[in-house]
Amino acid sequence: MLRTLEVVAGGATVQANGQLASAGSTITAKLAFPDLAVLGGGYRGRLTADASFDGTPAAGAITLNGLGRDLAVGQPQADRALAGETALDIAAGFAGERVTVTRANLSNPQAAVQAKGVYDPAGSDLTVKADVPRLAVLGGAYRGALNATARLTGTQADGRLVMDGLGRDLAVGQAQADALLAGDSVLAVRLALAGQRVQIEQAEIGNGQLSANVTGSYDPAGSDLALTADLPRLAVMGAGYGGALRLSAALTGTPEAGRLALDGVARDLTLGQPQANRLLRGDSTVTVRLNLRDRRLQVEDARIVNPQITASATGSVSEAERRVALEARLANLALILPEFPGAVTLGGTIAETGGDYALDLQATGPGQIDATAKGTLGRNFRTGALRIAGSAQAALANAFLGSRAVSGPVSFDLGLNGPLALASLSGPVRLTDGRFSDPSLPFSLEGLRATATLGGSSAALDVGANVSTGGSIGVTGRVGLAAPYAADLAVQLRDVEVRDPQLYTATLRGDLGISGPLTGGATISGTVRLGTTELRVPSTGLGGGGDLPGLKHVNEPAPVRTTRVRAGLLEAAAQAGRTSSARPFGLDLTIRAPNQVFVRGRGLDAELGGQVYIGGTTANVIPRGGLQLVRGRLDILGKRLTLDRASLDLQGDLVPYLDVAASTESDGVTSSVLITGRADAPVVSFTSSPQFPQEEVLARLLFGKGIQNISALQAAQLASAVATLAGRGGDGIVGRLRKGFGLDDLDIATDENGGASVRAGKYLSKNLYSQVEIGQDGKSAVNLNLDLRKGVTARGSVDSDGNAGIGVFLERNY
């Protein structure tokens, strides 16, 4: 007989009261476990409880009412579910192996579980209810809430499990699957148990986006399962997805010897890729028949058919070989590339021989597509020994080049040996008589001939092309085939003419180098020599024909959209808000222009020469040096002003800055015209010594007297001069004549006695300038300037009277 018993061990306390008897015991107890670790077996946490026992070891009743904190049983998911305070309330009776659960309640912030019923190997009837408001406690990527009720009846040999539940915003960590499970999902499971065989009467989940059900039987000796799934609105899976899909599948047999049959119907599928979307328009049917033999797969039939594409695969299995025959046809390539209408076909075989797969594939189609791939692939699809050869049109790549466009025939003969990576490729890829254009460039490349010889994880380039505006360009060297695409390239510019119709025309000749990673950090170096260059001070603003604010395209035809994409109009907005994370390129460039840089417009006609060094980076251009005056003048309303100075400098970007000054003296007043600022928007100002208002300075420049003394006609002429300097006067007749005769300089002047003369100048070679002057009296003179080297010029002249002269001049700027 037991009256009172207290046990203290390892910090745990058990106090028991009652009596023990073989005929029947009655015991009440108080339990206090500061740390359940004393029980071993991975148990942790604190537990206090009141317990009772009434009965014998063969039959009795047990109650337990307690509170646990941070309980753990050594299983991660269960331990997370038991975190914090957990209340326990259990009342159960037993008789032999039969356990009757009157109540078994567990509740904490993570879950609430209730169980009631009978568990008996001879026949159970047990109901369990669970409410889990936050599935995230289970760890991993699980999210959402679940409320479910399950009832187990019968025995393992002849039993039944029925479960019904409601999930809310369920998630498993895969974006598309999580989208399909959003909102409320109804779950229903009906299973019949017969030993190791499970008969699945229903295993269904359904909501507004998804309806899926599995039926049949699972048995290690041989299963027979059927799956149906209906996804009426694939758009819920995220941006780019769309259409509807219905699937049915049947799996029979075992992993060693089984069969999978899959049938599907899709309508107007979209996958977020425009070309793929066009191929999947309309109804697409999918048929797959696979056989499993010794855990290996045999393709009995695999087929997809829609109005645009037809693809199939069939195979045969023998002990010596497994072979799959492939056939695919795209009805019209113009769906992807409008420039290439016609069908594309792919055919061939993939065979398993020994440990590898042997490929023999061929593709043909418009755009001169004629390619073959022969060789072997490793069983893990990570290595190969292939030869890929054939031809195609470069324009096939335009779908992936955005606003850029390339054309011309391409041939290739490549070998792949090793891992399936670009580094394993070797052999040449050639483009002949091609063309390349980019809206961001002021020219296109024509007669493009390029060879890229792959090998050793890099490509050796040999590129040559004619520039549409004149001249040619060449590129040689090597570039890596993997990031950061390390390059060592030489670029040759040969009389390349570049122009902006409103600002400049220039001829470039030089040799550049690009060394370093093309993803950022490479250096551009070399020397560019300017040939005949004309910089036009614009007559009006340089505003282009940009987008109209607020303009929207409604029901825009596909060809129009394609044109706007290739013109760069659709990319501009996105690029404007985008900053590049790539490292800028370093700059080490020298621009040489000893002469023949002409600045004209607004009455200005000047020749400059010099040298500019460009350092820094493409993100922070640091120029040094500039171009200085060789000769020049400024014409305002017939008034000829010889330039005192003129310079062209770069100040942080590639639009040059002008600094031009011309002056004259009248009645002790020195009047000057200044043209300064960016070449595309210069500012004209007037100064004098002593100082006068600008309109007074201009009057003295033009008429030699103050503004209060000029006539009404002269006032109108003064307004005309202001218009010319402000950029509203155009080239004028002399400028148009100079262009028409192809001269570098043309001047018509009058002397103080009213006599007229014409002067024409032309560069005969890079450093030899010839000038012819003819007076009104018929007398003429020819002058030659020969630049021997910087600062040293030889000058000679001869006139119609027989006079001649020659001299050497030393010049230096201070």
GIJOZI-V966477 format. One record per backbone hydrogen bond with DSSP energy under -0.5 kcal/mol. CO is the residue of the C=O (numbers start at 1). NH is the residue of the N-H. Records with the same first field share a line. If there is no record, write none. Layout:
# GIJOZI-V966477
CO: NH + NH
This chain:
# GIJOZI-V966477
3: 18
5: 16
7: 14
9: 12
12: 9
13: 32
14: 7 + 16
15: 30
16: 5
17: 28
19: 26
21: 24
25: 55
26: 19
27: 53
28: 17
29: 51
30: 15
31: 49
32: 13 + 34
33: 47
35: 38
36: 39
37: 40
40: 43
44: 72
45: 36
46: 69
47: 33
48: 67
49: 31
50: 65
51: 29
52: 63
53: 27
54: 61
55: 25
58: 96
59: 56
60: 94
61: 54
62: 92
63: 52
64: 90
65: 50
66: 88
67: 48
68: 86
69: 46
72: 44
75: 79
76: 80
77: 81
78: 82
80: 83
82: 71
84: 70
86: 68
87: 107
88: 66
89: 105
90: 64
91: 102 + 103
92: 62
93: 100
94: 60
95: 98
98: 95
99: 101 + 119
100: 93 + 102
101: 117
103: 91
104: 115
105: 89
106: 113
107: 87
110: 134
111: 108
112: 131
113: 106
114: 129
115: 104
116: 127
117: 101
118: 120 + 125
119: 99
120: 123
124: 154
125: 118
126: 152
127: 116
128: 150
129: 114
130: 148
131: 112 + 133
132: 146
134: 137
135: 138
136: 139
139: 142
143: 171
144: 135
145: 168
146: 132
147: 166
148: 130
149: 164
150: 128
151: 153 + 162
152: 126
153: 160
154: 124
156: 195
158: 155
159: 193
160: 153
161: 191
162: 151
163: 189
164: 149
165: 187
166: 147
167: 185
168: 145
171: 143
173: 175
174: 178
175: 179
176: 180
177: 181
179: 182
181: 170
183: 169
185: 167
186: 206
187: 165
188: 204
189: 163
190: 201 + 202
191: 161
192: 199
193: 159
194: 197
197: 194 + 199
198: 200 + 218
199: 192 + 201
200: 216
202: 190
203: 214
204: 188
205: 212
206: 186
210: 207
211: 230
212: 205
213: 228
215: 226
216: 200
217: 224
218: 198
219: 222
223: 253
224: 217
225: 251
226: 215
227: 249
228: 213
229: 247
230: 211 + 232
231: 245
233: 236
234: 237
235: 238
238: 241
240: 272
242: 270
243: 234
244: 267
245: 231
246: 265
247: 229
248: 263
249: 227
250: 261
251: 225
252: 259
253: 223
255: 295
256: 294
257: 254
258: 292
259: 252
260: 290
261: 250
262: 288
263: 248
264: 286
265: 246
266: 284
267: 244
270: 242
273: 277
274: 278
275: 279
276: 280
277: 280
278: 281
280: 269
282: 268
284: 266
285: 305
286: 264
287: 303
288: 262
289: 300 + 301
290: 260
291: 293 + 298
292: 258
293: 296
296: 293
298: 291 + 300
299: 315
301: 289
302: 313
303: 287
304: 311
305: 285
308: 331
309: 306
310: 329
311: 304
312: 327
313: 302
314: 325
316: 323
321: 318
322: 352
323: 316
324: 350
325: 314
326: 348
327: 312
328: 346
329: 310 + 331
330: 344
332: 335
333: 336 + 337
337: 340
342: 333
344: 330
345: 364
346: 328
347: 362
348: 326
349: 360
350: 324
351: 353 + 358
352: 322
353: 356
355: 379
356: 353
357: 359 + 377
358: 351
359: 375
360: 349
361: 373
362: 347
363: 371
364: 345
365: 369
366: 369
367: 393
368: 370
369: 365
370: 391
371: 363
372: 389
373: 361
374: 387
375: 359
376: 385
377: 357
378: 381
382: 420
383: 378
384: 418
385: 376
386: 416
387: 374 + 389
388: 414
389: 372
390: 412
391: 370
392: 410
393: 396
394: 397
395: 398
396: 399
397: 400
398: 401
401: 404
405: 437
407: 435
408: 394
409: 432
410: 392
411: 430
412: 390
413: 428
414: 388
415: 417 + 426
416: 386
418: 384
419: 421
421: 424
422: 425
423: 457
424: 417
426: 415
427: 454
428: 413
429: 452
430: 411
431: 450
432: 409
434: 447 + 448
435: 407
436: 445
437: 405
438: 441
444: 446 + 468
445: 436
446: 466
448: 434
449: 464
450: 431
451: 453 + 462
452: 429 + 454
453: 460
454: 427
455: 458
457: 481
458: 455
459: 461 + 479
460: 453
461: 477
462: 451
463: 475
464: 449
465: 473
466: 446
467: 470
470: 497
471: 467
472: 494
473: 465
474: 492
475: 463
476: 490
477: 461
478: 488
479: 459
482: 485
484: 518 + 519
485: 518
486: 480
487: 516
488: 478
489: 514
490: 476
491: 493 + 512
492: 474 + 494
493: 495 + 510
494: 472
495: 497
496: 498 + 508
498: 506
500: 503 + 504
503: 536
504: 500
505: 534
506: 498
507: 531
508: 496
509: 529
510: 493
511: 527
512: 491
513: 525
514: 489
515: 523
516: 487
517: 520 + 522
522: 586
523: 515 + 525
524: 588
525: 513
526: 590
527: 511
528: 592
529: 509
533: 598
534: 505 + 536
535: 537 + 600
536: 538
544: 546
548: 551
552: 554
557: 561
558: 562
559: 563
560: 564
561: 565
562: 566
563: 567
564: 569 + 570
565: 568
568: 572
571: 575
572: 576
573: 577
575: 578
583: 521
585: 618
586: 524
588: 526
589: 614
590: 528 + 592
591: 612
592: 530
593: 610
596: 533 + 598
597: 608
598: 535 + 600
599: 606
600: 537
601: 604
603: 635
604: 601
605: 633
606: 599
607: 630 + 631
608: 597
609: 628
610: 593
611: 626
612: 591
613: 615 + 624
614: 589
615: 622
616: 587
617: 620
620: 617
621: 623
622: 615
624: 613
625: 650
626: 611
627: 648
628: 609
631: 607
632: 643
633: 605
634: 636 + 641
636: 639
638: 640
639: 636 + 641
641: 634
642: 663
645: 661
646: 629
647: 659
648: 627
649: 657
652: 621
654: 656
656: 679
657: 649
658: 677
659: 647
660: 675
661: 644 + 645
662: 673
664: 671
666: 669
668: 670
669: 666 + 671
670: 689
671: 664
672: 687
673: 662
674: 676 + 685
675: 660
676: 683
677: 658
678: 681
679: 538
683: 676
685: 674
687: 672
689: 670
693: 697
694: 698
695: 699
696: 700
697: 701
698: 702
699: 703 + 704 + 705
700: 704
706: 709
707: 710
711: 715
712: 716
713: 717
714: 718
715: 719
716: 720
717: 721
718: 722
719: 723
720: 724
721: 725
722: 726
723: 728
724: 727
731: 735
732: 736
733: 737
734: 738
735: 739
736: 740
737: 741
738: 742 + 743
739: 742
745: 761
747: 749 + 759
749: 757
751: 754
755: 751
756: 776
757: 749
758: 774
759: 747
760: 772
761: 744 + 745
762: 764 + 770
767: 769 + 787
768: 764 + 765
769: 785
770: 762
771: 783
772: 760
773: 781
774: 758
775: 778
779: 775
780: 800
781: 773
782: 798
783: 771
784: 796
785: 769 + 787
786: 788 + 794
789: 792
791: 811
792: 788 + 789
793: 809
794: 786
795: 807
796: 784
797: 805
798: 782
799: 802
803: 799
805: 797
807: 795
809: 793
